[in-house]
Structures are given as structure tokens and as C-alpha cells.
Amino acid sequence: MLIGDVARRSGVSARMLRHYDALGLVRPTGRTGAGYREYSSEDIRRIFHIESLRSLGLSLREVGRALDDPGFKPSQLVDDLIRQTRERIARETELLTRLRRIGAAEPAGWEDVLQTVALLHALGSESAGKRQRAALASVEEVAVPVEALVEAALSETDPNVAGALRWALAQSGDGGLALLAQGLRSPVADVRERAVQSIAEIPADEATALLRDALTDADLAVRGCAALVLGSRGVSDAVPTLIDMIVEGMNDVDAADALHALASDPASADRIATSLVDRLANGTIETPARRRLTQALADIPGSTTSRALADLSHDEDRGVALTAAYLLELRSAR
């Protein structure tokens, strides 16, 4: 079969076939009387083998070794190709993300494009100061796509930068809530907590609903962060988590303050007092936790609390008894 026929049937150009010949990859086994290259069926099979290996990303040099070196083992080469492909995909994905974010900013001209690119670079800087300035500039100077702000907020570990990013997100409205909701499903507890902290800055009803969902999180720090915010918003669903925080000694003063705020409603006050008393009655609660629970009763109004403190003033734990008696005396003096 002549080179033109091979090119038509194989899809490999005549020029590339001549290149293969020059490299020694595929040398036609025959020549016509006029000196033209003539390929056998075995030559054509080798051409298809070459193209198959090239489709995996092998160089022509590597293809030649694979086909001609009996000792050539593909495992290491394939592992290298997998690594190179992953790195290339990561680079291309990063580029695609950057282009999408620039497009989302709807730049009016190349100056806007350059400013957006500079801010996106600054958000990923190793300098906390640069990241913080970029977060502030995203509101005051150049709009940065909310997707970039959310990604930065969920990964930021510096408290000052994180605060600036949360502020910037809040200024952008509730457009980032859907992305922050994805952060709540992260397998990393720290990321979920950052998502809660960012959602807490947004006063929308949808944000409150997401914070309610966070009360079911397996990590107490995540639940507690949501509970403190919900407590300030008057959501009584936060009570069990707030009491858990007091038991564990995790931001227990803030948790007790949140319970006090929720107890401004008389009906809620009785429910909160009952919940605290029930937890105190749990025989597995250790002494320091029982004392914190007793102290939490201090600012809960109502007769349920008064009766509970009267009972606790006779508690077998002297610290609990003294605390309860003191609190009861203060209530009587009011």
C-alpha cells in the first residue's frame, strides 16, 4: 500500500509518515519499481500502535522504546504520565477558575481585567496584610466575584483577614450563601466552622435557616458557633447546643449569655430552666460542669429556676450548693 493510501486509511498525514520513517519508527518494508514507499499490513499495524501510544501522552522517543525494547516496562512510565496529567489538569483548572472569575466581574476594559487579576493574586498571597487589603478593596475599589471571596473565607486562618473577608461577603448581599452552604458540607470541621462564621454575618432568613442546619453538625465547635448566633436571633432551637457548650466548658460564658437573651420570653425561660435542671440531674456530668450549669441558672428568670436553685442549695456537692444558695439570695434581694 502506497503512502497516500496509508495516510487516507490511517488518518496519519503523509508528512508524519515520512517523519516516522526518518526516525526509524515505521520503515516501509517495500519499495515499488519506481522507488515509492510501500507499506505492508504489519507496517500499518505498527502505525496504529504508535498512534495509540501517542494518545496516552508518550513522546515519539518513548513510543520507540515501548515498541522495540523488550526490557521496557510500562508501569513507571504510566505512573509518570498520570502525575503529569494531574498536574496539567490542575493548572488548566486553576486557569479556568481565574478566567471565570474575571468574566463574572464583567470588566468594561482591560484596565478592569488587570485590576481584578491583581486582586485575585493578592487574595492568594502569602502575606496576611496583602490578603486583608485585597478583601477590603473588593468592596471599596474593584468588585471581586463572590466565588473568590467565599473560597478565600473558607480557607483563611488569620483572624484579621478572615474578619475582613466575612465583612466583604456580607457587603455583597446573600449571593454567596449557596457557596457557603457547600462549605457546611466540607469533611473538614475547620472549614465548616468558617462557613458558619461567614453565614453569621448575613442577616437574611436563608442564612438563619443554614445556621439551623449547622446545629446538627457532628463537631461541637461548629454547632456552638451557629448556636451563639441563633441565640442572638431569638431561635430557641439553639438551647440544647448552648447547654452542651456549658457542660463542655466551650465558650460557656457566651453560651450562658445567649441563654439569658433567649429567656426574655417567660415560656422560653421555663423551658431553658427545665433543660438546665435535667442536665444537672444527669449522673454522668462531672463536678466542674455541674457548677457551670448552676451558674448558668443565675440569669434565667421564673419560678422554675427559683425552685431549682432552692433544691440545689442542698446539693451534696458543696460548690454547687454554695453557688445555688448565693444565687437564690440574690434573687430574693431583687
GUBADO-998281 format. One record per residue (C-alpha): residue number from 1; residue in three letters; x, y, z. Coordinates in steps of 0.1 Angstrom, whole numbers, always signed. Example, Ala and Ser with C-alpha at 12.3 -4.5 7.8 and 13.67 -1.06 7.14 Angstrom:
// residues 2
k r x y z
1 ALA +123 -45 +78
2 SER +137 -11 +71
//
This chain:
// residues 334
k r x y z
1 MET +0 +0 +0
2 LEU +14 +34 -10
3 ILE +19 +62 +14
4 GLY -11 +82 +1
5 ASP -34 +52 +7
6 VAL -20 +46 +41
7 ALA -25 +83 +50
8 ARG -61 +82 +39
9 ARG -69 +49 +58
10 SER -49 +56 +90
11 GLY -56 +93 +94
12 VAL -19 +100 +98
13 SER -6 +125 +73
14 ALA +19 +116 +46
15 ARG +43 +142 +61
16 MET +41 +125 +96
17 LEU +46 +91 +80
18 ARG +78 +104 +64
19 HIS +88 +117 +98
20 TYR +82 +83 +113
21 ASP +104 +68 +86
22 ALA +132 +93 +93
23 LEU +131 +85 +130
24 GLY +131 +48 +123
25 LEU +97 +42 +139
26 VAL +80 +28 +108
27 ARG +101 +20 +78
28 PRO +81 +7 +49
29 THR +91 -29 +42
30 GLY +90 -25 +4
31 ARG +95 -1 -25
32 THR +78 -1 -58
33 GLY +97 -3 -91
34 ALA +95 +35 -92
35 GLY +110 +38 -57
36 TYR +79 +47 -38
37 ARG +74 +36 -2
38 GLU +52 +5 +1
39 TYR +37 -4 +34
40 SER +28 -39 +44
41 SER -1 -49 +67
42 GLU +24 -53 +95
43 ASP +37 -17 +89
44 ILE +1 -4 +91
45 ARG -5 -23 +123
46 ARG +26 -7 +138
47 ILE +14 +28 +127
48 PHE -18 +22 +147
49 HIS +2 +11 +177
50 ILE +22 +43 +175
51 GLU -9 +64 +174
52 SER -24 +45 +203
53 LEU +7 +51 +225
54 ARG +9 +88 +214
55 SER -28 +92 +225
56 LEU -16 +83 +261
57 GLY +8 +112 +260
58 LEU +40 +93 +252
59 SER +67 +112 +232
60 LEU +79 +96 +199
61 ARG +111 +86 +217
62 GLU +91 +68 +244
63 VAL +69 +52 +218
64 GLY +100 +38 +200
65 ARG +113 +23 +233
66 ALA +80 +8 +241
67 LEU +77 -9 +208
68 ASP +113 -20 +203
69 ASP +129 -25 +237
70 PRO +119 -60 +251
71 GLY +130 -49 +286
72 PHE +109 -18 +286
73 LYS +84 -18 +314
74 PRO +54 +5 +311
75 SER +45 +8 +348
76 GLN +69 +36 +358
77 LEU +62 +55 +326
78 VAL +24 +52 +331
79 ASP +28 +64 +367
80 ASP +47 +94 +354
81 LEU +21 +101 +328
82 ILE -6 +100 +354
83 ARG +13 +125 +376
84 GLN +20 +148 +346
85 THR -16 +147 +335
86 ARG -29 +155 +370
87 GLU -5 +185 +372
88 ARG -17 +197 +338
89 ILE -53 +193 +348
90 ALA -47 +213 +380
91 ARG -30 +241 +361
92 GLU -58 +242 +335
93 THR -85 +241 +362
94 GLU -68 +270 +380
95 LEU -67 +290 +348
96 LEU -103 +282 +340
97 THR -114 +293 +375
98 ARG -95 +325 +371
99 LEU -110 +332 +337
100 ARG -145 +325 +350
101 ARG -140 +349 +379
102 ILE -127 +376 +357
103 GLY -157 +371 +334
104 ALA -181 +372 +364
105 ALA -167 +406 +373
106 GLU -179 +419 +339
107 PRO -149 +440 +332
108 ALA -155 +471 +310
109 GLY -120 +472 +297
110 TRP -85 +458 +300
111 GLU -78 +480 +330
112 ASP -106 +464 +349
113 VAL -93 +429 +339
114 LEU -58 +438 +352
115 GLN -72 +452 +385
116 THR -93 +421 +390
117 VAL -63 +398 +383
118 ALA -42 +418 +408
119 LEU -69 +414 +435
120 LEU -73 +377 +428
121 HIS -35 +373 +431
122 ALA -35 +393 +463
123 LEU -62 +371 +479
124 GLY -39 +342 +474
125 SER -8 +360 +487
126 GLU +14 +346 +515
127 SER +12 +380 +532
128 ALA -17 +383 +555
129 GLY -16 +421 +551
130 LYS -20 +418 +513
131 ARG -49 +394 +517
132 GLN -66 +418 +541
133 ARG -61 +448 +519
134 ALA -75 +428 +489
135 ALA -106 +418 +509
136 LEU -113 +454 +518
137 ALA -105 +466 +482
138 SER -130 +441 +468
139 VAL -158 +462 +483
140 GLU -143 +497 +481
141 GLU -124 +496 +448
142 VAL -128 +467 +424
143 ALA -156 +441 +426
144 VAL -143 +406 +431
145 PRO -166 +376 +422
146 VAL -183 +363 +453
147 GLU -170 +328 +445
148 ALA -134 +340 +451
149 LEU -144 +357 +484
150 VAL -161 +325 +496
151 GLU -131 +303 +487
152 ALA -108 +327 +505
153 ALA -130 +329 +535
154 LEU -133 +292 +539
155 SER -95 +287 +537
156 GLU -83 +317 +557
157 THR -67 +310 +591
158 ASP -56 +346 +600
159 PRO -84 +360 +622
160 ASN -79 +396 +609
161 VAL -80 +386 +573
162 ALA -109 +363 +580
163 GLY -129 +391 +595
164 ALA -123 +413 +565
165 LEU -134 +386 +541
166 ARG -165 +379 +561
167 TRP -173 +417 +560
168 ALA -167 +418 +523
169 LEU -191 +388 +518
170 ALA -217 +405 +539
171 GLN -214 +436 +519
172 SER -220 +416 +487
173 GLY -255 +406 +500
174 ASP -267 +370 +501
175 GLY -252 +359 +468
176 GLY -226 +338 +485
177 LEU -249 +318 +506
178 ALA -252 +289 +482
179 LEU -215 +285 +481
180 LEU -212 +289 +518
181 ALA -238 +261 +522
182 GLN -214 +239 +503
183 GLY -188 +248 +528
184 LEU -211 +234 +555
185 ARG -208 +200 +539
186 SER -170 +200 +539
187 PRO -153 +170 +556
188 VAL -131 +194 +574
189 ALA -146 +208 +606
190 ASP -125 +240 +605
191 VAL -139 +248 +570
192 ARG -174 +241 +583
193 GLU -168 +265 +612
194 ARG -155 +292 +589
195 ALA -186 +287 +567
196 VAL -208 +292 +598
197 GLN -189 +324 +608
198 SER -193 +338 +573
199 ILE -230 +329 +572
200 ALA -235 +346 +606
201 GLU -226 +380 +591
202 ILE -255 +378 +567
203 PRO -289 +387 +583
204 ALA -311 +371 +556
205 ASP -337 +345 +566
206 GLU -319 +320 +543
207 ALA -288 +325 +564
208 THR -307 +317 +596
209 ALA -320 +285 +580
210 LEU -285 +274 +572
211 LEU -274 +281 +608
212 ARG -302 +259 +620
213 ASP -289 +231 +598
214 ALA -255 +236 +613
215 LEU -269 +227 +647
216 THR -268 +190 +636
217 ASP -231 +191 +629
218 ALA -210 +164 +645
219 ASP -184 +189 +658
220 LEU -194 +209 +688
221 ALA -173 +239 +678
222 VAL -193 +242 +646
223 ARG -226 +237 +663
224 GLY -216 +261 +690
225 CYS -207 +288 +666
226 ALA -241 +285 +650
227 ALA -259 +283 +683
228 LEU -244 +316 +696
229 VAL -256 +334 +665
230 LEU -290 +318 +666
231 GLY -294 +326 +703
232 SER -288 +363 +694
233 ARG -315 +360 +668
234 GLY -340 +345 +692
235 VAL -340 +310 +678
236 SER -348 +286 +707
237 ASP -336 +256 +687
238 ALA -301 +267 +698
239 VAL -308 +259 +735
240 PRO -296 +222 +736
241 THR -263 +231 +719
242 LEU -258 +261 +742
243 ILE -262 +238 +772
244 ASP -237 +214 +756
245 MET -212 +242 +754
246 ILE -217 +250 +791
247 VAL -212 +213 +800
248 GLU -180 +211 +779
249 GLY -167 +245 +791
250 MET -165 +257 +755
251 ASN -173 +295 +754
252 ASP -196 +287 +783
253 VAL -199 +324 +794
254 ASP -211 +334 +759
255 ALA -234 +304 +759
256 ALA -249 +314 +792
257 ASP -254 +350 +779
258 ALA -272 +336 +749
259 LEU -295 +315 +771
260 HIS -302 +347 +791
261 ALA -312 +365 +759
262 LEU -335 +337 +749
263 ALA -350 +336 +784
264 SER -365 +371 +780
265 ASP -397 +353 +769
266 PRO -413 +337 +801
267 ALA -423 +305 +783
268 SER -388 +301 +769
269 ALA -373 +308 +804
270 ASP -392 +279 +819
271 ARG -381 +256 +791
272 ILE -344 +267 +795
273 ALA -345 +263 +832
274 THR -360 +228 +829
275 SER -333 +218 +804
276 LEU -306 +230 +827
277 VAL -321 +212 +857
278 ASP -324 +180 +836
279 ARG -288 +182 +826
280 LEU -278 +187 +862
281 ALA -297 +156 +872
282 ASN -276 +136 +847
283 GLY -254 +114 +869
284 THR -226 +113 +843
285 ILE -220 +151 +845
286 GLU -187 +159 +862
287 THR -184 +184 +891
288 PRO -170 +214 +871
289 ALA -197 +211 +846
290 ARG -224 +209 +873
291 ARG -211 +241 +888
292 ARG -212 +259 +854
293 LEU -247 +247 +848
294 THR -257 +260 +882
295 GLN -241 +294 +874
296 ALA -260 +295 +841
297 LEU -293 +294 +860
298 ALA -284 +328 +876
299 ASP -299 +349 +848
300 ILE -328 +327 +839
301 PRO -360 +343 +853
302 GLY -390 +324 +866
303 SER -403 +302 +893
304 THR -388 +271 +878
305 THR -353 +285 +882
306 SER -361 +296 +918
307 ARG -373 +261 +928
308 ALA -342 +245 +911
309 LEU -318 +268 +930
310 ALA -336 +260 +962
311 ASP -331 +223 +956
312 LEU -295 +228 +945
313 SER -287 +247 +977
314 HIS -288 +213 +994
315 ASP -268 +196 +968
316 GLU -242 +171 +980
317 ASP -215 +190 +961
318 ARG -206 +218 +984
319 GLY -195 +241 +955
320 VAL -229 +236 +937
321 ALA -248 +241 +970
322 LEU -230 +273 +979
323 THR -234 +287 +943
324 ALA -271 +279 +943
325 ALA -276 +294 +978
326 TYR -258 +326 +968
327 LEU -278 +329 +936
328 LEU -311 +323 +954
329 GLU -302 +350 +979
330 LEU -295 +375 +951
331 ARG -329 +367 +935
332 SER -346 +372 +968
333 ALA -330 +406 +972
334 ARG -342 +419 +939
//
